[in-house]
Amino acid sequence: MKIGIDTFACNSGKSGIGTYLTQLLRRIPPSGALFEIFGWEFDRYVYSDAAPNLEFVSRCSVNGKTANSIWHFLKYPEFARSRNYDICFFPAAHRLAAFGKSPCPTVGTVHDMAAYWGSRKARESLGIVPRMVLPDALRRLDRIIAVSGWVKQELVELTGVKESRIEVVPNGIDLAAFQPRPRNEESVVLIQPFSFRQPYILCVSRIEHPIKNHVRLIEAFRIFKERTKYPHRLVLAGGDNRGAEKVKKAVAASPYRNDIFFTGHFPLRSLPELYSGADIAVFPSLYEGFGLGVLEAMASGVPVACARAASLPETAEHAALYFDPLNCEDMADRIVTLTTKRDVYRECRRHGLERVQSFSWDRCAGRTLQIIQETV
């Protein structure tokens, strides 16, 4: 059996989708199945550490949503046939899948339906043509993996995919990397090339407006600072994306701008250390298909305040404090509670460490590979 794995639209390993694919590749067992990775030429070495023994076949020398979409329209069927694939797996099927008829069975993972959520200005940009044809491409998949029950329901409602063809397989968490670490007495966390003065409130998310809701978080931080007079700083860890300039404008206008720090894209290997140094973590997103950052914070022993929105309550359950993401006062209330009431802080920390035990990359990868084999 020969299985092709499409790395297009996985953000060159730099996002939650990249983490997902990397974790799956690390867990491909040595078996009779022959796995092969194909994607954009510049991704050739992105996954070499995770899958050093898998062949990478480069296709489409021009990167970008339009170029990659055209390749999937015109070239994918011929390519899959020429490689004699028995099945193709699309780890980011909510962005790119086989837009035409595939010569072999297909399985795709859908991480969110953010491109179809909210108003035109609010939704995640996918591109006009891909957005029009993606629902049909999703209906053509033989099997679909949804990372949450929330995403599964959206797939049924927005694309008309039959519920029986969708299986929920939650993401996992690497508990060997993300775990509580002893706090030293130093007031600074050094993660080259950064230096973070403690205490700090952490938000890990790409800087994208309005879907990631940073502007309201910045206002909630102002309210928190004025209420408590605490020395906390706000660390926004993530690369710039659509609307980032509006977030930076909001920071520039804040009276506490000197206490707000942008890291830009943060190295994945250093994320556990960044989490473990935080006092609390806040996730204000208006929309998340899963909420991997919530698990990463909880596994690091960091209490979480997050939006009561989309899949976040499904992921965190009773282990987080929730707020209305449209209400800055409500968001600030939860931040104040976690930083001033240490009994609540300790309870959230304990529940978070218990909650993450329900998630495993081994289980996620095992079931995903099983679905691929069943589909063949």
SULTARA-V409742 format. One record per residue. N is the residue number from 1. OMEGA is omega as a letter, one per 40 degrees, with the letter a starting at -180 (NA if undefined). NEAR is the number of other ideal C-beta (glycine too) atoms within 8 Angstrom. Layout:
n->[N:N]
omega->[OMEGA:OMEGA]
near->[NEAR:NEAR]
This chain:
n->[1:2:3:4:5:6:7:8:9:10:11:12:13:14:15:16:17:18:19:20:21:22:23:24:25:26:27:28:29:30:31:32:33:34:35:36:37:38:39:40:41:42:43:44:45:46:47:48:49:50:51:52:53:54:55:56:57:58:59:60:61:62:63:64:65:66:67:68:69:70:71:72:73:74:75:76:77:78:79:80:81:82:83:84:85:86:87:88:89:90:91:92:93:94:95:96:97:98:99:100:101:102:103:104:105:106:107:108:109:110:111:112:113:114:115:116:117:118:119:120:121:122:123:124:125:126:127:128:129:130:131:132:133:134:135:136:137:138:139:140:141:142:143:144:145:146:147:148:149:150:151:152:153:154:155:156:157:158:159:160:161:162:163:164:165:166:167:168:169:170:171:172:173:174:175:176:177:178:179:180:181:182:183:184:185:186:187:188:189:190:191:192:193:194:195:196:197:198:199:200:201:202:203:204:205:206:207:208:209:210:211:212:213:214:215:216:217:218:219:220:221:222:223:224:225:226:227:228:229:230:231:232:233:234:235:236:237:238:239:240:241:242:243:244:245:246:247:248:249:250:251:252:253:254:255:256:257:258:259:260:261:262:263:264:265:266:267:268:269:270:271:272:273:274:275:276:277:278:279:280:281:282:283:284:285:286:287:288:289:290:291:292:293:294:295:296:297:298:299:300:301:302:303:304:305:306:307:308:309:310:311:312:313:314:315:316:317:318:319:320:321:322:323:324:325:326:327:328:329:330:331:332:333:334:335:336:337:338:339:340:341:342:343:344:345:346:347:348:349:350:351:352:353:354:355:356:357:358:359:360:361:362:363:364:365:366:367:368:369:370:371:372:373:374:375:376]
omega->[a:a:i:i:a:i:i:i:i:i:i:i:a:a:i:i:i:i:i:a:i:a:i:a:i:a:i:a:i:a:a:a:i:i:i:a:i:a:a:a:a:i:a:a:a:a:a:i:a:a:a:a:a:i:i:i:a:i:i:a:i:i:i:a:a:a:a:i:i:i:a:i:a:a:a:a:i:a:a:i:a:i:i:i:i:i:i:a:a:a:i:a:i:i:a:i:i:a:i:i:a:i:i:i:a:i:i:i:i:a:i:i:a:i:a:a:i:a:a:a:a:a:i:a:i:a:a:a:i:a:a:a:a:i:i:i:i:i:i:i:i:i:i:i:i:a:i:i:i:a:i:a:i:i:i:a:a:a:a:i:i:a:a:a:a:i:i:i:a:i:i:i:i:a:i:a:a:a:i:i:i:i:i:a:i:a:a:i:a:i:a:e:a:i:a:i:i:e:i:i:a:i:i:a:i:a:a:a:e:a:a:i:a:a:i:i:i:i:i:i:i:i:i:a:a:i:a:a:a:a:a:i:i:i:i:a:i:i:i:i:a:i:a:a:i:i:a:i:i:i:a:a:a:i:a:a:i:i:a:a:i:i:a:i:a:a:a:a:a:a:i:i:i:i:a:i:a:i:i:i:a:i:a:a:i:a:i:i:i:a:a:i:i:i:a:i:a:a:i:i:a:i:a:i:a:a:i:a:i:a:a:i:i:a:a:a:a:a:a:i:a:i:i:a:i:a:a:i:i:i:i:i:a:i:i:a:a:a:a:a:a:i:i:i:a:i:i:i:a:i:i:i:i:a:a:i:i:a:a:i:i:i:i:a:a:a:i:i:i:i:i:a:i:a:i:NA]
near->[9:10:14:13:13:13:13:12:9:14:8:9:13:8:9:10:12:14:11:13:15:11:14:14:13:10:11:10:5:2:4:4:8:7:9:14:14:13:12:13:8:6:14:8:5:9:15:9:4:9:11:6:3:11:5:12:8:11:10:13:5:5:7:6:8:8:10:14:13:9:12:14:9:6:11:13:11:7:10:14:10:6:11:6:13:9:14:15:13:14:14:14:14:13:9:12:13:15:10:8:6:12:7:10:10:16:16:14:17:15:12:13:12:11:12:8:11:7:5:4:5:9:12:10:6:9:9:5:8:12:10:6:9:13:9:8:12:16:9:10:16:7:13:15:14:14:16:13:9:10:17:12:8:10:15:12:6:9:9:7:12:7:7:4:9:14:9:11:11:10:12:12:13:8:8:4:6:13:11:7:9:4:5:4:3:5:4:8:11:7:9:4:2:7:7:14:8:9:9:14:16:14:15:13:13:9:15:11:12:10:14:13:12:14:11:12:13:14:11:14:16:11:11:14:12:7:8:10:5:8:4:13:12:14:13:13:11:14:8:6:9:7:9:11:6:10:14:10:8:12:11:7:6:12:4:10:9:4:10:13:10:8:10:7:7:11:6:9:4:9:13:12:10:16:15:12:10:14:9:14:16:14:16:16:16:14:11:12:16:14:14:10:11:15:15:14:17:16:13:14:11:15:13:17:15:16:14:9:9:10:14:17:8:9:13:15:8:6:11:15:12:10:14:8:13:5:8:9:8:9:17:13:9:13:15:11:10:14:14:7:7:6:6:10:12:8:8:14:11:8:10:18:12:8:13:13:6:4:11:7:13:8:9:15:14:9:10:12:12:8:13:12:9:7:11:8]
